[in-house]
Amino acid sequence: MTQETKVLENKLRRMADRQGMRLVKSRSRDENAIDYGLYGLIDVQTNGAVNQPIAGRWICSWTLDEVREYLEGDSE
């Protein structure tokens, strides 16, 4: 993970927190896994995923850019 990626991830965590969500990162460490390096947004009140899961199973299905797009669009 590059320094720029970590900075963006932290920024998006703060944005999500302000909007009542939690940013989660996939725990997969296998680069061939379907959800490797992806993220998900969890609604704190309902504890449900904001984003659509992959194949109805993997909650982390968005890239950081997709998370940013959602959070910035949601705040306007």
N, C-alpha and C positions, 0 to 999 in steps of 0.2 A: 504494500500500500504506500503510495507516495504521500508526501507531506501535503500536497494540494488536495488530494482525495480526503485525507483525514480532516483537514480544515473544513472542507465542504460538508462532510458527514456531520461534524460537530455543529455547524451552522444550521443544517437541516434538522438536527435533533432539537435545537432551541426553537426553531420555527414551529415544528410539530408540537412541542410542549405548549407553546403559547396558544395553539389552536385546539388543545385538548386531545392530542394524539401522541403516540409513542412510536418512534422510529426503531425498527428492529432489523438486525442484519442476519442473514442466513448463517447458520453454524456449520454448513458444509465446508470441509477442507479439501475435498476431492475436486480437482479442476474439471473433471468430467461429469460432475453432478449437475442435474438440471437447474438447481437453484444456487449454484456457486456464485458468490460475489453479488447477489441480489439482496434487495431490501423490501420491507413491508411496512405499512402504516397500520397501527392498531388504535381504534377509538377507545379512549380511557373509560368512558362511561359504560359502554356496552361490552368492552373487551373483545370486540369483533374486528375483523380485518376490513380496512377501507378499500384496499385494492383487491382485484379478482385473483384468487389463488390459481397456480398452475395445475392443471389437470384435477382441480378440486382437492388438492392435497397440500401442495407447498405454498405456504403463506407468503413467503418472500418471492415476489415476481416482478419487481420494478428495479430499474437502474437508478442511480442517484439523480440522473437528469430527469427521469420520469417523476421521481419523488419531488424534486424541486419544482417542476412544472405544475404538479398538482397543488403543492402548498402555496406557491405564488399566485396561482389562479384562484385558489380558495379565499385568499386574503383580500382580493380586489373587490 
